[in-house]
Amino acid sequence: MPDKRTALFPVHQKLGAKLIPFGGWTMPVEYAGIAKEHTAVRTAAGLFDVSHMGEFEITGPQALDLVQYVSSNNAARLSDGQAQYSVLPTHEGTAIDDLLVYRYSQERFMLVVNAANIEKDFEWLQGQNRFDAQIANLSDETGLLALQGPRAAEILKPLTPLALDKLQPYHFASGPVLGIEATISRTGYTGEDGFELYFPAIHSETLWNGLLAAGQPAGILPAGLGARNTLRLEAKLLLYGSDLDETTPLLEAGLSWIVKLDKGDFIGRDALARQKADGVRRKLVGFEMLGREIARDHYPVHINGKEFSHVTSGSPSITLKKNIGLTYLPVEHSQIGTKLEVLVRGRACEAEVVPTPFYKAKDA
Amino acid sequence: MNPEDLLYTKQHEWIRISQDTGTVGITDYAQNELGDVVFVELPKVGDKLTAGKSLGTIESVKAVSEIFCPVAGEVTEVNTSLVDAPETVNADPYGKGWLVRLRIDKTPTEGLLSAKQYEDYIGQK
């Protein structure tokens, strides 16, 4: 099956983007260069086409009950216009996917899932739906742009009548942007202030071009999946398929803050209660390379010459000018300052466990 | 765009041959495909390299790429300025971004492309 394309594919081509396969999609990995785009998001703004992500709408009298049953966070605590990070757990307390849960009303939710998991998640949700609720897969007709960076708000403000100043992180509002009905959400995957815009995909080009034009004086750049990855890693936001998957106990991934055991019955609750009671064996930690070598995904990780794990995400940090990564380590070796070795092309290179997030925005 | 006086490989390296010395680098096409170069790992002076075998590694933000030696020879000089300024490979791939100098065993004839042949080759990609 050929890779899918977002509505903006021809626009990315025209911009000279490098296009790569990603989770069944052909997506732009970079335009002007990952470092430039990364820096634009940290200092001004970047615009990402992330229309490949999946959107499901859950509606009906028991919409909340279905969401509560399939997700680990407590969706009952959301008010209308609020969003939360959550996980779809397996019965074993590992992750089918991580996602955002948006509450429009008690009878209408939107779930935003990873592109590579759209079909898997949709089938799973349908299989678990013993509630008076409908699940619609709106992924194909929904466009999603992420406008991220300290100057995102000032760029977006003149384009919408919505009161962006009042929109807190993890809140959203619906209204026109450049005349196009959209959901504007103060969320993102970069560790920076910013917005994610959901809208009918047919309007993708209008919004993309309009946002780039409006952001030009502020120094906006189109940004690809390359920068998206380096940005999210600095902020220690997990990447499903690398840092998290169906073999990862959620508590090892440091996700106990979105595992709400007291919210009532949900899938995986028993297994997650056991993880909490027994404690976990391993822990996801951040590390920094002490030399110049770059740790990459899958490189083996040793402590005192013994192999313990592998790098789940590794990359140069553009902002910090260091080489950073994530790995799972036994709890007894997970303290800040623990020395480890990453095998780079077979050579043991020194690294050290450091506090995370690696980077935190000043006012985010 | 690719200098006429160089020879090229299908793995996107170039070599400038002057008597028994060969200077090796990567092409403009290669640096552009790689993106921002952030790390260069090169052999040591005195290392003996084999044609078609690994010469070193160049890493961009996103990717790790192995560099292959266009000809056999012994390393006589390494561009150590790339340790602190690996981005030179992007900025000046045919000049200051050179990688190594070799004393070449014999003037190569096989497998290397002229500038014209190389341009035809990347044109097809």
Boltz contact constraints between the chains, C-beta under 6 A:
constraints:
  - contact:
      token1: [A, 30]
      token2: [B, 35]
      max_distance: 6.0
  - contact:
      token1: [A, 33]
      token2: [B, 35]
      max_distance: 6.0
  - contact:
      token1: [A, 33]
      token2: [B, 36]
      max_distance: 6.0
  - contact:
      token1: [A, 34]
      token2: [B, 35]
      max_distance: 6.0
  - contact:
      token1: [A, 34]
      token2: [B, 36]
      max_distance: 6.0
  - contact:
      token1: [A, 34]
      token2: [B, 61]
      max_distance: 6.0
  - contact:
      token1: [A, 35]
      token2: [B, 36]
      max_distance: 6.0
  - contact:
      token1: [A, 226]
      token2: [B, 62]
      max_distance: 6.0
  - contact:
      token1: [A, 294]
      token2: [B, 39]
      max_distance: 6.0
  - contact:
      token1: [A, 294]
      token2: [B, 59]
      max_distance: 6.0
  - contact:
      token1: [A, 316]
      token2: [B, 38]
      max_distance: 6.0
  - contact:
      token1: [A, 316]
      token2: [B, 61]
      max_distance: 6.0
